[in-house]
Amino acid sequence: MEGNYYPLLKWILAAPLAGFLLNGLLGKKLLGERAGGVIGSLAILASFILAAMAFTDLLKLPVENRLLRDTLYSWISAGTFGVDAAFRFDPLSAVMALIVTGVSFLIHVYSTGYMHGDEGYNRYFAYLNLFVFFMLTLVLADNPLVMFVGWEGVGLCSYLLIGFWYEDPEKAAAGKKAFITNRVGDAGFLLGLMLAAALLAAKGVLALDFASLEKNAPLLTSFTVLGIGAPTVICLLLFFGATGKSAQFPLYVWLPDAMAGPTPVSALIHAATMVTAGVYMLARLHFLYALAPKALEVVMLTGCFTAFFAAVIALLQKDIKKVLAYSTVSQLGYMFMAAGAGAFSASVFHLATHAFFKALLFLGAGSVIHGMSGEQDMFKMGGLRREMPFTFLLVAAGWLAIAGVPGLSGFYSKDLILEKVFEHGGLLIWGVGVLTAGLTAFYTTRLFVLTFLRERRAQKHAHESPLSMTLPMTALALLAVAGGFMLKDRLFTFLEPVAEHAPAGPEAARLMFISVAAGLTGLAGAFALTLPKPANFLKNTMSHLHAVVFHKFYVDEIYSAFIVKPLKTFAGRVLFQLVDAGLIDGLMVNGSARASYAAGRLLARAQNGRLDVYALVFAAGVALMLYWII
C-alpha cells in the first residue's frame, strides 16, 4: 500500500519542536514563566489538533487504503540502498499520536501549576516539548531507522527530565541509571534491525520502510542464525530492546528510580509515552512476530513474570510514587502478555486505558505531594479526603479503574487480555494473570486508604491544588471512567487492518467472572488489612519474606554486586590503568613527549657555535641529497 501523500504530518512534529526552541533559546529572562508555560502547552495542543485533523481525513479513506505518508527528504543514499526521512499515519500510529498528544497536553497544563516558581521552569517545558517531539517521531516513523531516532531521542529526554533537579546527586544518579539501562536494551534493538536488514539485502531487498518489510518478511524464514530460525533471533533481539524502554525484567530497574524527576514527568514518561514504546514496536512489527511463535512465547512469559513480580513489590512500598512506578511495570507486563498471545489489538487497548488511569493516578499523587508540601510517605498522610476533596474524588476514579471494577476502563482491557492469554497461553499463565489482577486491586486500594481514608498520624496540614492542576485531572478521570466503554468496540474495528482481533470465545463470561472476583477480593482484603490501622501480618508472621519483598527482592543490590562494581573495577584497574594511563598517556602522550625531549637534547649538542662544524654538517647534507637524487 503506497499511501496517500499528506503534507500535514510534518507539522504534527514541528509544533512541539518549535515549543522546544522557543523555551530553550529565549528562556526565562526573555519569555518569563507564564509565557513559557503557555507556549509549551499550546505547542502540544496544536500538535493534538493536527493529529485529530489527520485522523478525520484517515477515516474518510476506504478501510483497505487507510495510510497517509509524508516524505521530507532522502536521508541515506548509498548506491541502490536508500532510506527516506518519512512519516506514516495509519490506524496504529493514529491511535498512538492521539494518545501521546492528548495526554501530554493535559500534563503540560498540569505542569504550569505544579512547577510554578521553579528556577528551571522554562527549561522544564523545553525538555517536555522535546520529549513529545521525539515520541511522535517514534510513533509516526515510516521505517525502523527513523523510529530509532525517536527511540534514542526519548531516552535522551528521559535522562534530562528524570535528572531535572541535577543539583541533587540522588536525582542525577537516577537520570544516569535510566539512560545507561536503556542503552543496554537499545543494543538489542540495533542488532535485530541490522540482522534483518542484512538478511533481506542478501535476498535483494534493500527497502526498509514498514510496508516493504511486511511484504518481504517471509523471505527471512529461509535463514538460520546459530541453528535458530532468523525471524526468531531477530524478534528476540528487538524484544530485548523493548525490555529496556518498556521496563520489563531484567531491565525494569530504571523505572522505579525515575520517580526522582518531577511528578508530571512520571505521568508523561511512565504512563502514556516512553514506556509504551516497546509495546508499540511489537505491534508495529506484528507481521515479523507472526513468523516467530517461539519469540512470542518468550514475550508472553516475560510479561507474565514481570507483571506478577512488580505487583508483589508494590504491595509493601511506602512512597506513593514508588507504588505507582511498580504498578506501571506490572501493567506493562500485561501489555506484553497480550502481545505474546498474538492479541496485539488487546495490547494497544490496554496501552490506551492505562494511559488514562495511570496518568490520572500520577497527577493525583502529584496533587497530594503538592498539597502536603513535598511529603511522599503514605504513612504520613491519611484523612486527605477532608482537606483535598476534589483530588480525593478524582483519584478514586483512577483507583477503581486500575482495580478492574466492572464498567470502568481498566476492567475492559484487563479482562480482554486475560481472555486472550487463556486461549493462547494456557491455564498457568492465565492463573498468574488473575492473581496479579487481585494484587493490583490490593496495592492500589492500600494506597487509596492510606492516603485519603485512614486517620493521619502526622500533624502536617494539606491544601487543595489549583485549577491548573485539577482540571487536567478531571479530563483524565472522565476517560478513566468511560474511555474503556467508548473504545472497546470502535478501537478493534479501527485497528483491524493493522492488527486482527478475534471475537470473544465461549469461555469469556466465566473468565470475566473469575477475574472480577479476584479484583474485588483484593480490594476487600486491602480494606480489611489497612483500615483502621495498617496490618503487619506478613511482617509479624514471615519477617524474612517481608524483608525480601520490602527491599524489592534485592535486585538492585545483586546488580550492583555482580555487574556494576565488577565493571567499575575493570574500568578502573584495566581500562584506565592499562589503556588510558599506560598506553595512551604513558606511551602515546608522555612517551612521545619524552622522545621529543630526548631528541632535542641530543640535537642541542650539535649547536656548539662553531662555524666549521656547521659548514661540515651542511656539506654532508648537500652531498647526501645529491647522492639520493643522482
N, C-alpha and C positions, 0 to 999 in steps of 0.2 A: 504494500500500500504506500504510494508515493506521498500522499498527504496534500493538503491544500496550503498554499503559501499564505501566511498570516503575519504581517509585519508588526502586529501589536505585541507579540510575545516578548520582544527585547525590552519593551518599556515596562513590563512587569518586573523585570530585574533592575532596570535603570532607576526606578523610583527610590528603592532603599539605598542604592549606590550613591545617588545624589544626596540623600539624607546623611550618609556617612561622610561624604566630602564636605558638606556644609558645616556639620558639627565638628568634624575633625580638623578642618583648616581654619575656620573662624573662631571656634571655641567659645569659652565663657566670656572672655573680655569683649569680643565683638558682638556676639549673639545674646548673651545673657541666659539665665536659667530658663525663664518662661519660653523664650523664642526657641531655645534648643529643644525643649520637650515637645513643643508644638510641631516643629519641623520634623523631628524624629517620628512622631505619631502620624502626622499627615502623609509622610513618605510611605508608611506601611498601609495606610488607608487607601492611598492612590493605587498601590500595588494590588490590594484586595479588589478594588473596583474594576481594575483592568482584567484581573483573573476572572471575575464574575462576568464581565462582558465576553471574554473568550469562551467561558463556559456556556453562555447563552448561544453564542454562534456555533459552538460544537454540537449542541442539541438540535440545531436546525439541519444538520447533515444526516444522511442515511446511516443507520447503525453500523453497517459494514465499512463505512468510509469516515468514521469519526477520528480524524487525525489532522491537526494543524501543525505546520512546520514553519520555522523562521531561521534562515541561514545568514549569519553575519559575514563570514569570510572563510576562505580556505586557510585552515590553521596549520596543518602539517602537510607538506607535499614533498615526496621523495620517490621519484620515478613514477611507477604506476600506483604507488600507495599514497593515499590521501585521507585526511581527516578534517572535517569542517567544524568550525565553531557554530554549532546549530542547536536549536531547541525544538522540542516537540510538546504538543498539548493533546493528549488522548485521555480517555476516561480515567486511567490510573493517575497520571500526572495532574489532571484537573482536580481530582479529589485532594491530592496532596497539596497542591498550590493553594486551594481554598482554605484548607485546614491551617497551613503554615501562616498565610497572610491574615486570616481571620482571627485566630487565637493570638498571633503575635501583636496585632493591633490592640487587642484588649489588654495585653500585658504591657505594651508601651504606655497606654493611657494610665494604667495602674501605677506604672513606674514614675509618672510625673508627680504623684503624691508620695510614694514610698521613698524616692530618692531626693525629695525636697531638702535643700540645704547642704547636700553632699558636695565636697570640693571638686570631685570629678564628675559632676552632673553631665556636662556636655560630652565628655569623653565616654561616659557610660552609654549615652544614646548613640554616639558614633559607632561604638563596638556592637551595640544591639542591632543597628541598621545593617552593618557589615555582615553580621551573622545571618540575618534574614536573606541578604543578597546571595550569600554562598549556599544557603539551604535551598533557595529557589533555583540556583544553578544546578544543584544536585538533582532535584526532582524534575526539572524541565529539560535536562540534557538529552540530546538525541543520540548520543553514543557514550560508551563507558569511559572514554578519556575525558570528555567534558564533565561527566559525572564525577570522575576522580578529582578534578579541580575543585568542585563544590565539596566533595568528601573531605579533602585536605583543608579547605577553607573553613569549614565549620569546626574542624579540630583546632585550627589556629585561634579562631574566635572563642572557642570554649576555654582555651588557655588564658586568653585576655580577660574574659568575663569571670571565670572562676577565681582567678587571682587578681580581681579588680582592685581589692584593697591590699596591694602587694607590700605595703609597709609592714604588715603582719606576717612574720615568717611562716606561720601555720597556713595561712591562706595562699601565700606564694607557693608553698610546697604542694598544696592541693592542685593548683593550676599546673605545675610541672608534672605531677603524677598523672593527671588526666592526659596531658599531651604525650608523655612517653608511653603510657599504656596503649593509647590509640595508635601510636606509631608501630607498635608490635603487631597489632591486628592489621594495619594497613599494608604491612609487608606481605601478608597472605593475599590480600586483595590484588596487589600488583603482580604477584607470582601467578595467580589464577588468570588474570587478564592477559599477561604476556604469554602464558602457555596456550590459552585459547587462540590468541592472535597468531602465534607461530604455527600451530597445527592447521588452522584454517588457511594460512598462507601456503602451507605445503600442498593444499588441495586447490590452490589457485584463487582463493577467496581473500581479497585484500580490503574489502569494505568492512568497517566496524560499527556502522550505525545499527541500532537495535532491530530495525526491520530486516537488514541483511543477516544479522546474527540469528534471528529467529528462523529465517528461510534456510540457512546453511548449517544450523546446529547439528542436524542428523549426521553430517559428514564426520563429526568428531567421534562417532561410535566406532569408526574403523581403526582408531588409535588406542594404544595402551601405554601406560606410564608405570614402570616398575611392576608390570604384570596386572595392573588395575586399569579398568576402563578409563579413558581420558575424561569423559564427562564427569565421572565420579570424583576424580582428582581435582579437576577444575572447580567443581561445585564445593568441595570441601575447603579448598583454599579461599574461595570467595566467602564462604561461611565463616571461616576463621577471621576474615576482615570484619564481618558483621558482628562477631562476638565482642570486638573492641568497641565499635561505635554504639552498639545496642546493649552493651553491658551484660553479656552472657558469661557463664562460667567457662573458662577461668579468668577472663579479662574484665569482670564486673567491678573490680576493686576500686576503680577510679570514681565511680558514680557516687557512692556514699560520701566520700571525702569532698566531692564537688559542691556539697552543701555549704562550703566556706564562702561561696560567692553570694551576692545579694539575692534575696528570696525570689524576686521576679525572674532572675536568671535561671533559678532552679525550675520555675514554672515553664520558662521558654525552652530551655535545653532538654530538660528531663521529663517533659510531659508531651510536647507536641512536635518537636522538631528533631534535633540531632540524634537522640536515642532511637528514633524510629527510622533512621536512615538505613540500617541493616535490614529491617523488615521490608522497607520499600525496595531495596536492592534485590531481595529474594523474589518479591512479587514481580518486579520488572523483568527478571531473568527466569520466570516460571517455566518457559519453554526449555531452558537448559536443565533445570532441576527435574523436569519430566523425564529426561533421559538418564537420570541417576537416582533410582529408588533407594539405593544404599545410603547415598548422601542425605536424602530426605529423612531416612531413619535416624541418622546422626543428629540432624536438625531437631527432630521431634524429641529424642531422648535428652539432648542438651537443654532444650526449652523446658521440658518436664522437670528435670533435676533443678535447674535454675529457679523455676517458679516456686517449687517446694522449699528449697534451701533458703532463698531470700525471705520467704514468708515466715519461716521458723525464726530467723534472725530478727525480723521486725517485731516479733512477739514481746521482746524484753527491752527494746530501746527506750530511752528516756527523752532524748532530744526529739522534738516534734518533727523537725525536718528530716532527721535520720530515719524515722519510721516511714515517712513518705518516700524517701530515697530507696529503701529496700523494697517498699511496695512497688515502686517503678520497675526495679529489677525483676520482681516476681511477675508483674503484669506483662512485661516484655517477653518473659518466658512463655506466657500463654500465647502470645502472638506467634512465637516460633513453633510452639506445639501445633498450632493451626497450619502454619506453612509446611511443617514436616508431614502433616497429614494430607498435604496437597490441597488444602482448603485456603487458598491464597485470598479469596474474597472475604472469608471469615476473619482472616488475619488483619486485613485492611479495615474491616468493620470495627474490630476491637481497637485498632490503632486510632480510629476516629472517636469512638466513645471514650476511650482512655484519655485522649487529648482534652475532652470536655471536663470530665470529673477530676482528673489529676491536676490539670491547670487550676481548677477551682480550689482544690484542696491545698495546693501550694500557695496560692494567693490568699486563701483563708488563713493558712499558717503565718504568712507574712503580715496579715492584718492583726493577728493575735500578738506576734512578736513586736509589731509597731505599737500596739496598744499597751503591751507590757514592758515597754522601754528596753527592748532587746533581749528579754528573757526567752529561752528556748526549752528549758527543762519543764516537761509536762507536770512533774510532781510539785512544781512551784506555781502552778496555775490553779484551775478549778474555779467554779462559780462564775465563769465569764458570761454565762447566758444573761445575767442581770446587767452587767456593765457594757457588754457588746452584743446587744440583742440581734442586730442586723447580721453581723458576722456569724452569730450562732445559727440563725436560720439558713444562711447560705451554705455554711459548712455542713449543716445537716443534710442538705440536698446532695452534696458530693459524697458524704459518708454513706448514705443509703444507696446511692448509685453504685459505688465500688463494692459495697457489701452484697450486691446482687438482689436487692429487693425487687420482686416482680413489678413490671411496668416501667422501671427506670432504665436508663441507657445501659448500665453495666450488666443488667440481667440478660438482655437480648444477645449481646455479643459473647458474653461468657458462656451462656447456655449453648449457643451455636458451636463454639469451639469444643466444648466437652462432647457434644453430639458427634462432631466430625472425628474427634480423637477416638471415641468409642468405636466408630465404624472402621477406622484405618489403623489405629494403634493398639487395640486390644484392651482387655479388662484392666490390666495392671496400670497402664499409662492413664487410662480414664480414672481409675480409683485415686491415683496420686493427684490428678487434676481436681477431683471433687474434694479431697482432703484439703488441698491448697485453697479452694474456694471457702471452705469453712474457716481456715486460718486467717484468710483475708478479712472476712467479716469480723473475726475476733479482734485482730490488732487494730483495725480501723475503729471499731466500737470502743475499744480501750482508749484510743487516742481521744475520741469524742467525749467520753465520760470524764477522763482525767482533766481535759481542758475546760469543758463547759459545765458539767453536771456536779462533779464531786466538790465538796466544800474545800475552799482553799486553805492551805497551811500558811503560806507567806502573807505578809501584810501589804504587799505592793498593790496599788490600785491601777486599774486599767481604764482605757477610754476607747470609744468607738472611732473607727478610721474615717477619713474624709470621703466625700462623694467620688472623688477621682479614683479611689480605690474600691469602694463598694459597688459602683455602677458596673465596671467590668466584671466583677464577681457575680452580679445579678444576671448578666447576659450568659455567663458560663453556667450558672445554676439552672437557667431555663433549658439550656442544651443538655445538661447532665440529667435533667428530669425527662425531657421529651425527645432528645436527639436520637436515642436508640429506636423509639417507636417510629419516628419520621423517616429514618434511614433504612430500617430493616428489610424492606422490600425494594425500595427505589434504588438503593445503592447496588444491590446484586444485579438488578436489571441493567443498570448503567455500566457496571464493570464487566458484564458478560463477554464483550468482545476481547477483553484482556485476560480475565480470569474466570473460568467457568464455575458455576455454582450449582451443585446438585440439590434437589429438593430434600426436605426432611424425610428421614427414614421412619419405619414403623415403630421404632423404639423411642421416638422423640419425646412423647408425652411422659413416659415412665422415667426417662433420663432427666427430664426437666424437673420432675417432682423430687427426685433424689438430690439434684444439685441445689434446688431451693431449700430443701430440708437441711442440707449441710450448712448453707449460708445462715439460715435462721438459728440453727444450733450454735454456730459460732457467735452470732450476735447475742443470743440469750446468755451464753456462757460468759461472755465478757461483762455483761451487766451484773451477773451473779457474783463474779470474782472481783470486780472493780468497784462496785457500789456497796456500801458507802465508803469502804476502805479498801485500797488495793491489796489483794491477797498475795501472800508469799508462799503459796502451796508448793510450787516447784522448788523454790529456794529452800524451804524447810525440809522437804522430803527427799529431794535429789539435788543436793547442793552442788555436786560436781557437774552434773548436767546443766544446771542453771548457770554456773560459771562459764562453761564452754559456750552456751548459746549467747549469754550476755556479752562475752568477748568475741562474738562473731566467728566462732569456731577457730579462732587464732589464725585465720588465713593470712592476714597482713603480716603477722609475726613469722609465719612459715615462709612467706615470700621474702621477707627481709633477711631471714637467716640463711636460706638456701639459694637465693637469686641475687638480691640487691647487695648484700655485704660481700659475697664472693666476687661479684662483678666490680665492686668498688676496689676490693683488694687487688684483683687482676689489673684493673685500670691504673691503680696507684703504683704497684710494685713492678708490673711487667711493662705495660704500655708507657707509663710515664718515665720510670727509671731507665728502662732499656731502650725504648724507641725515642721518646721525647728528649730525656736528659742525656742518654748515652749516644744514640745515633744522630739525632737532629742537632741538639745543642752541642754535644761533645765533639762529634766528628765533623758535621757539615758546617755548623756556625763557628763554634770556638776553635775547632780543628783548622778550618780554613784561615781563621784569623791568626792562629799561631804559625801556620805555614807561611803566610804572607809576612808576618813579623820576622820570622827567621830568614826568609829570602831577602827581606830589606836589610837586615843586619849584615848578611853575607855580602850583598852588593855594596853596602856602605863602605866596606873595607877598601873597595876599589876607588873610592872617592878620596884620594890622598893628596890632591892638589898638585901633583907632578905632571907637567905638560908632556914629558917624554913618554910616560905611561899611557896617558890619554891618546897620544898620537899612535902609539903601538897598537892599542886596542882598536882604534879607528881603522888603522891599516889592515889589521887582521879581519875585521868585519867586512871591509870592502873586498878583500881577497876571497873570503868565503862566498860572498854574493856573486862575484864574477865566476867563481868555480861552479856554483849552483846553476847560474844562467848558461854558461858555455858548456 
